[in-house]
Amino acid sequence: METKTRNKVYPLAMTAVMAAVICVLGPLSIPVGPVPISFTNFAIYITLYVLGWKRGTVSYLVYVLIGMVGMPVFSGYSGGLAKLAGPTGGYIVGFIPMAVIAGLVIDKFRNRGVQLAGMIGATALCYAFGTAWFCFQAESDLLPALTMCVFPFIPGDLVKMVVAIAVGPMLRNRLKKAGLQPEG
């Protein structure tokens, strides 16, 4: 009976814990213009290694819901629907398909080069979604938006991906060895 209960509760608890990790790392940001350097995508990548794509994405959705109700979990300790509707809200929403795509690649392929390629592709989709929303909200042309919202972030995002690829599998393996890797 204890194992059956643990099998149901433990993955939910781990999903909540990783949502809390995203809530802690998400607000940490470095303001460099209209779009700050955030640690949200790094937290998402680590969460995907720990939980897999399904629970990792759910964990991020919990984070978004917490932010939507006004808790200051978005970059710069902000929150609320106005943040999502604002010029940078597209990046917050863009992290959803990023989590799904990167998570599927992380789950399916153990080759770190393939995982990096998946993260780059998923991040490019997030950039596209967020930049399109930024252009709409800020009434900006594409090139100025890319100059403000994408180009400055590429090197740092690549570093975050490489660190996640180095740390994520190690964390996943240690959790598995300890019997703490949520399955399913």
C-alpha positions as CSV (number, residue, x, y, z in Angstrom):
1,M,0.0,0.0,0.0
2,E,2.8,2.4,0.8
3,T,4.5,1.9,-2.6
4,K,1.2,2.5,-4.4
5,T,0.7,5.8,-2.5
6,R,4.3,6.8,-3.1
7,N,3.9,6.1,-6.8
8,K,1.0,8.5,-7.0
9,V,2.1,11.2,-4.6
10,Y,5.9,11.3,-5.2
11,P,5.8,12.4,-8.9
12,L,3.3,15.1,-8.0
13,A,5.5,16.3,-5.2
14,M,8.5,16.4,-7.4
15,T,6.6,18.4,-10.0
16,A,5.6,20.9,-7.4
17,V,9.2,21.0,-6.1
18,M,10.6,21.8,-9.6
19,A,7.8,24.4,-10.1
20,A,9.2,26.0,-6.9
21,V,12.7,25.8,-8.3
22,I,11.5,27.7,-11.4
23,C,9.8,30.2,-9.1
24,V,13.1,30.8,-7.3
25,L,15.3,31.0,-10.4
26,G,12.7,32.7,-12.7
27,P,12.7,36.2,-11.0
28,L,16.5,36.3,-10.9
29,S,17.4,38.5,-13.9
30,I,19.8,41.0,-15.2
31,P,18.1,44.0,-16.7
32,V,19.8,44.8,-20.1
33,G,16.9,46.5,-21.9
34,P,13.3,45.7,-22.5
35,V,14.0,42.0,-22.1
36,P,16.1,41.0,-19.1
37,I,18.6,38.1,-19.0
38,S,16.6,35.5,-17.1
39,F,17.4,32.1,-15.6
40,T,14.0,30.8,-16.4
41,N,15.1,28.8,-19.4
42,F,18.0,27.2,-17.4
43,A,15.6,26.2,-14.7
44,I,13.3,24.7,-17.3
45,Y,16.1,22.7,-18.9
46,I,17.1,21.3,-15.5
47,T,13.5,20.5,-14.7
48,L,13.2,18.6,-18.0
49,Y,16.2,16.4,-17.0
50,V,14.7,15.7,-13.6
51,L,11.1,15.2,-14.5
52,G,11.0,14.4,-18.3
53,W,9.1,16.4,-20.8
54,K,5.5,15.8,-19.6
55,R,6.0,16.6,-15.9
56,G,8.6,19.2,-16.7
57,T,6.2,21.1,-18.9
58,V,3.4,20.8,-16.3
59,S,5.9,22.1,-13.7
60,Y,6.5,25.2,-15.9
61,L,2.7,25.6,-16.4
62,V,2.3,25.6,-12.7
63,Y,4.9,28.4,-12.5
64,V,3.1,30.4,-15.2
65,L,-0.2,30.0,-13.3
66,I,1.5,31.2,-10.1
67,G,2.8,34.2,-11.9
68,M,-0.6,34.9,-13.6
69,V,-2.3,35.3,-10.2
70,G,0.2,38.0,-9.3
71,M,2.9,36.2,-7.4
72,P,6.2,37.9,-8.2
73,V,7.9,34.9,-9.9
74,F,8.5,36.4,-13.4
75,S,11.8,38.2,-14.2
76,G,12.5,41.1,-12.0
77,Y,10.1,39.8,-9.3
78,S,7.1,40.8,-11.3
79,G,3.8,38.9,-11.8
80,G,0.2,39.2,-13.0
81,L,-1.7,39.1,-16.2
82,A,-0.3,42.5,-17.3
83,K,3.2,40.9,-17.5
84,L,1.9,38.2,-19.8
85,A,0.0,40.8,-21.9
86,G,3.0,43.1,-22.0
87,P,5.8,43.2,-24.6
88,T,7.8,40.4,-23.0
89,G,4.9,38.1,-22.2
90,G,5.4,36.2,-25.5
91,Y,8.7,34.9,-24.2
92,I,6.9,33.6,-21.1
93,V,4.3,31.8,-23.2
94,G,7.1,30.8,-25.7
95,F,8.8,28.8,-23.0
96,I,5.8,26.3,-23.1
97,P,6.6,24.9,-26.6
98,M,10.3,25.2,-25.8
99,A,9.8,22.9,-22.8
100,V,7.8,20.4,-24.9
101,I,10.3,20.3,-27.7
102,A,13.5,20.4,-25.7
103,G,12.0,17.9,-23.3
104,L,11.1,15.4,-26.0
105,V,14.6,15.6,-27.4
106,I,16.2,15.2,-23.9
107,D,14.0,12.2,-23.2
108,K,14.5,10.5,-26.5
109,F,18.2,11.1,-27.2
110,R,21.1,10.6,-24.8
111,N,23.6,12.1,-27.2
112,R,24.5,15.5,-25.8
113,G,25.0,17.0,-29.2
114,V,21.5,16.0,-30.2
115,Q,20.2,17.4,-26.9
116,L,22.0,20.7,-27.6
117,A,20.5,20.9,-31.1
118,G,17.0,20.2,-29.6
119,M,17.5,23.0,-27.1
120,I,18.7,25.4,-29.7
121,G,15.7,24.6,-32.0
122,A,13.3,24.9,-29.1
123,T,14.8,28.2,-27.9
124,A,14.7,29.5,-31.5
125,L,10.9,28.8,-31.5
126,C,10.6,30.6,-28.1
127,Y,12.6,33.6,-29.6
128,A,10.2,33.6,-32.6
129,F,7.1,33.5,-30.6
130,G,8.3,36.1,-28.1
131,T,9.7,38.4,-30.7
132,A,6.5,38.3,-32.7
133,W,4.6,39.3,-29.6
134,F,7.1,42.0,-28.8
135,C,6.8,43.5,-32.3
136,F,3.0,43.5,-31.9
137,Q,2.9,44.9,-28.4
138,A,5.7,47.5,-28.8
139,E,4.8,48.3,-32.4
140,S,8.4,47.5,-33.4
141,D,9.9,46.4,-36.7
142,L,11.5,43.0,-36.7
143,L,15.2,44.0,-37.0
144,P,15.1,46.4,-34.0
145,A,13.2,43.8,-32.0
146,L,15.7,41.1,-32.8
147,T,18.5,43.5,-31.9
148,M,16.9,44.2,-28.5
149,C,15.3,40.9,-27.7
150,V,17.3,38.1,-29.3
151,F,20.8,38.8,-30.5
152,P,22.2,39.9,-27.1
153,F,20.8,36.7,-25.5
154,I,22.2,34.1,-27.8
155,P,25.6,33.7,-26.1
156,G,24.2,33.5,-22.6
157,D,21.5,31.1,-23.6
158,L,24.1,28.9,-25.3
159,V,26.1,28.9,-22.0
160,K,22.9,28.0,-20.0
161,M,22.2,25.1,-22.4
162,V,25.8,23.8,-22.1
163,V,25.7,24.0,-18.3
164,A,22.3,22.2,-18.3
165,I,23.6,19.5,-20.5
166,A,26.6,19.0,-18.2
167,V,24.5,19.1,-14.9
168,G,21.2,17.7,-16.0
169,P,22.2,14.1,-16.9
170,M,24.3,13.9,-13.8
171,L,21.4,15.0,-11.6
172,R,19.0,12.6,-13.4
173,N,21.4,9.7,-12.9
174,R,21.9,10.5,-9.2
175,L,18.2,10.7,-8.6
176,K,17.7,7.4,-10.4
177,K,20.4,5.7,-8.3
178,A,18.8,7.1,-5.1
179,G,15.4,5.8,-6.2
180,L,14.1,9.4,-6.4
181,Q,13.5,9.7,-10.1
182,P,9.7,10.1,-10.7
183,E,8.6,7.8,-13.4
184,G,5.8,8.4,-15.9
